[in-house]
Amino acid sequence: MQETEKHNERIAKMTFSSVYPHYITKVQSKGRTLDELQQVIEWLTGFDAKKLQELIDEKVTFETFFERATLHPNAQLITGVICGYRIEEIENPLTKKTRYLDKLIDELAKGKKMEKILRQ
């Protein structure tokens, strides 16, 4: 799929708090835990559970969420297709970071081992 400016803008303005419950539902419906979800998010962004809750309460957009994040140095090792987009080919930095998160959560829900998800 070809990314568009409209698509990138939509992601930037979406609030993290509106998507987070879907992440929880996705992983828990596949037998994974909230702690594992938190571990994956913390690995990618550096946000511990307390900071993540603050961002949710503040209703930050994905743009603000990733501006405040400290992306893991191995994040570029996250590759593959998610939501019809090949991560390596995404040019917009914010959209790429958002798809990194989507891919990690997808891998968690699919039952991948944590060591593989966290690129260790």
Backbone hydrogen bonds, N-H to C=O, Kabsch-Sander energy under -0.5 kcal/mol:
donor,donor_aa,acceptor,acceptor_aa,energy
3,E,1,M,-0.5
8,N,4,T,-2.5
9,E,5,E,-2.5
10,R,6,K,-2.2
11,I,7,H,-2.0
12,A,8,N,-2.2
13,K,9,E,-1.9
14,M,10,R,-0.9
14,M,11,I,-0.6
16,F,60,V,-2.5
17,S,60,V,-0.5
18,S,15,T,-0.8
19,V,15,T,-0.8
19,V,16,F,-1.0
20,Y,16,F,-2.6
22,H,19,V,-1.1
23,Y,19,V,-1.5
24,I,20,Y,-2.2
25,T,21,P,-2.5
26,K,22,H,-2.5
27,V,23,Y,-2.4
28,Q,24,I,-2.7
29,S,25,T,-2.3
30,K,26,K,-0.6
30,K,27,V,-0.7
31,G,28,Q,-1.6
32,R,27,V,-2.7
37,L,33,T,-2.0
38,Q,34,L,-2.7
39,Q,35,D,-2.3
40,V,36,E,-2.1
41,I,37,L,-2.4
42,E,38,Q,-2.9
43,W,39,Q,-2.2
44,L,40,V,-2.0
45,T,41,I,-2.8
46,G,42,E,-2.3
48,D,46,G,-0.6
52,L,48,D,-2.8
53,Q,49,A,-2.2
54,E,50,K,-1.9
55,L,51,K,-2.2
56,I,52,L,-2.2
57,D,53,Q,-2.8
58,E,54,E,-2.1
59,K,55,L,-0.6
59,K,56,I,-1.0
60,V,55,L,-1.8
62,F,11,I,-0.5
62,F,14,M,-2.4
63,E,12,A,-1.7
65,F,61,T,-3.0
66,F,62,F,-2.5
67,E,63,E,-1.6
68,R,64,T,-2.0
69,A,65,F,-0.7
70,T,45,T,-3.0
71,L,69,A,-0.7
72,H,44,L,-1.7
75,A,72,H,-2.1
77,L,74,N,-2.1
78,I,75,A,-2.2
79,T,77,L,-0.8
82,I,85,Y,-2.5
85,Y,82,I,-2.0
87,I,80,G,-2.9
87,I,85,Y,-0.7
89,E,86,R,-1.8
90,I,86,R,-0.5
90,I,87,I,-1.4
96,K,92,N,-2.4
97,K,93,P,-2.2
98,T,94,L,-2.4
99,R,95,T,-2.2
100,Y,96,K,-2.0
101,L,97,K,-1.9
102,D,98,T,-2.3
103,K,99,R,-2.6
104,L,100,Y,-2.4
105,I,101,L,-2.3
106,D,102,D,-2.3
107,E,103,K,-2.6
108,L,104,L,-2.3
109,A,105,I,-2.5
110,K,106,D,-1.8
111,G,108,L,-1.5
112,K,107,E,-2.2
116,K,113,K,-0.7
117,I,113,K,-2.2
118,L,114,M,-2.7
119,R,116,K,-1.4
120,Q,115,E,-2.5
